[in-house]
Amino acid sequence: MPNEISITKSDGTVAGPMKQPQAESYMLNVINDISLKSNLTQSLNDVFDDKGKATGHYVHNGQKIKHASAGKTGAGASVSLFWTHDHSGIKIVAAGEHTVSTPNLTEYKLCFYGQASGQMKNGATVSLVKK
């Protein structure tokens, strides 16, 4: 279990490494909605514990993406964090919300922040088809 993580900004530079309280403060400024603080905290707990779910075929810089989400499905009601974990540690690469949950499909909108291009691009939709 890491005690620090980094955050890959949309310009490709990295903020951190930082401990959980610092990461929470940083991400709360990115999300800019204090009502989502408890959902952010819960998602960050999963990131710091390196828990989370596989994110299908999604990758960033050749690394598989994991995600964690907390809160109710629907616009403005959840926080979903997307990260990679490799030899250099854990890096959050995008943040959004859980928008669709059906027996066959789960979707997340990267509405809070994402990368400038690629699968984790800001504004992209991450779609996971359940088999």
Long-range contacts (C-beta under 8 A, 24 or more apart in sequence): 1-48, 1-49, 1-50, 2-48, 2-50, 2-89, 2-90, 3-48, 4-89, 5-47, 5-48, 5-83, 5-89, 5-90, 5-91, 5-92, 6-89, 6-90, 6-91, 6-92, 7-91, 7-92, 8-60, 8-91, 8-92, 8-93, 8-115, 10-113, 10-114, 10-115, 10-116, 10-122, 11-116, 12-115, 12-116, 14-91, 17-89, 20-44, 20-45, 20-48, 23-48, 23-92, 27-81, 27-92, 27-95, 30-95, 30-112, 30-113, 31-79, 31-95, 31-112, 33-76, 36-71, 36-76, 36-78, 36-79, 38-70, 39-70, 39-71, 39-78, 39-79, 40-70, 40-79, 41-70, 42-68, 42-70, 42-71, 42-79, 43-68, 43-69, 43-70, 43-79, 43-80, 43-81, 44-81, 46-70, 46-81, 47-81, 47-83, 47-90, 47-92, 48-90, 50-85, 50-90, 52-83, 55-82, 55-126, 55-128, 56-128, 56-129, 58-82, 58-119, 58-120, 58-126, 59-119, 60-84, 60-93, 60-115, 60-118, 60-119, 60-120, 65-93, 65-119, 65-120, 67-108, 67-126, 69-98, 69-108, 71-97, 71-98, 72-98, 73-98, 73-99, 73-100, 73-101, 74-98, 74-99, 75-99, 79-112, 80-108, 82-108, 82-110, 82-120, 82-126, 93-120, 94-120, 94-122, 96-126, 99-125, 103-130, 104-129, 104-130, 105-129, 105-130, 106-130
